[in-house]
Every structure is written in C-alpha cells, then in structure tokens.
Amino acid sequence: MAKGKTKTDFVGQTDDQLGESLGQLKREQFNLRFQAATNQLEKPSRVREVRKDIARIKTQQAQRNAAAGK
C-alpha cells in the first residue's frame, strides 16, 4: 500500500483528518496525471495506489455517514 498506509490507518483517523488526507491524495493524483501526460512519471504503480487510497477514504466516510444516519 501507499507509503506505509494501511486500511486501518484510515479507520483510526478523525473526519477532519480523512478530509485532509483525501485532499492531499487528490492533489497527488492530479500531479501524477500531469506527469503521465508529459511522460515524466517515475512510478506508474503509484497512480493505482493513490486511486485505491482515495476509494478507501471515501468508503470510510460513507460508512461513517451511514452509521451517523441510523
């Protein structure tokens, strides 16, 4: 997984921390896409890792919202 982060790292984060992590990952994703378009991408596998981490955070946020709604 990405830079030592695991699924449990996102579970242990607060809502604010999740939002901050999501913002950082989205910025990184943008930069990686830009590098890929200009053929300067060093680690193509990082694109997939970032995408999966974004999905993990969004899933965690959705689960928390569903639990708060009940």
C-alpha positions as a Python dict, from the first residue, in 0.01 Angstrom:
ca = {
    (1, 'M'): (0, 0, 0),
    (2, 'A'): (91, 361, -33),
    (3, 'K'): (378, 487, 178),
    (4, 'G'): (308, 257, 471),
    (5, 'K'): (-61, 348, 495),
    (6, 'T'): (-299, 65, 555),
    (7, 'K'): (-672, 41, 571),
    (8, 'T'): (-660, 63, 949),
    (9, 'D'): (-473, 394, 928),
    (10, 'F'): (-780, 549, 765),
    (11, 'V'): (-1012, 385, 1017),
    (12, 'G'): (-821, 545, 1305),
    (13, 'Q'): (-837, 894, 1157),
    (14, 'T'): (-1093, 1156, 1253),
    (15, 'D'): (-1331, 1301, 996),
    (16, 'D'): (-1114, 1611, 961),
    (17, 'Q'): (-802, 1400, 911),
    (18, 'L'): (-978, 1191, 649),
    (19, 'G'): (-1078, 1506, 462),
    (20, 'E'): (-723, 1637, 477),
    (21, 'S'): (-580, 1306, 358),
    (22, 'L'): (-833, 1298, 76),
    (23, 'G'): (-731, 1647, -35),
    (24, 'Q'): (-363, 1555, -32),
    (25, 'L'): (-426, 1239, -232),
    (26, 'K'): (-636, 1424, -489),
    (27, 'R'): (-356, 1679, -536),
    (28, 'E'): (-108, 1395, -575),
    (29, 'Q'): (-338, 1223, -823),
    (30, 'F'): (-358, 1543, -1029),
    (31, 'N'): (22, 1576, -1028),
    (32, 'L'): (65, 1211, -1126),
    (33, 'R'): (-179, 1250, -1415),
    (34, 'F'): (11, 1558, -1531),
    (35, 'Q'): (342, 1370, -1511),
    (36, 'A'): (192, 1078, -1704),
    (37, 'A'): (71, 1313, -1978),
    (38, 'T'): (419, 1461, -2015),
    (39, 'N'): (593, 1121, -1995),
    (40, 'Q'): (776, 1212, -1673),
    (41, 'L'): (611, 954, -1447),
    (42, 'E'): (870, 762, -1242),
    (43, 'K'): (642, 509, -1071),
    (44, 'P'): (335, 421, -1278),
    (45, 'S'): (214, 192, -1000),
    (46, 'R'): (173, 496, -772),
    (47, 'V'): (-128, 608, -983),
    (48, 'R'): (-313, 291, -889),
    (49, 'E'): (-212, 313, -521),
    (50, 'V'): (-337, 671, -493),
    (51, 'R'): (-665, 583, -666),
    (52, 'K'): (-723, 294, -426),
    (53, 'D'): (-638, 506, -121),
    (54, 'I'): (-890, 769, -236),
    (55, 'A'): (-1151, 495, -268),
    (56, 'R'): (-1068, 366, 82),
    (57, 'I'): (-1114, 711, 234),
    (58, 'K'): (-1442, 769, 51),
    (59, 'T'): (-1566, 427, 164),
    (60, 'Q'): (-1471, 506, 524),
    (61, 'Q'): (-1651, 842, 504),
    (62, 'A'): (-1962, 677, 356),
    (63, 'Q'): (-1966, 414, 632),
    (64, 'R'): (-1940, 682, 898),
    (65, 'N'): (-2218, 885, 737),
    (66, 'A'): (-2441, 577, 718),
    (67, 'A'): (-2372, 492, 1082),
    (68, 'A'): (-2445, 851, 1189),
    (69, 'G'): (-2771, 845, 995),
    (70, 'K'): (-2908, 543, 1181),
}
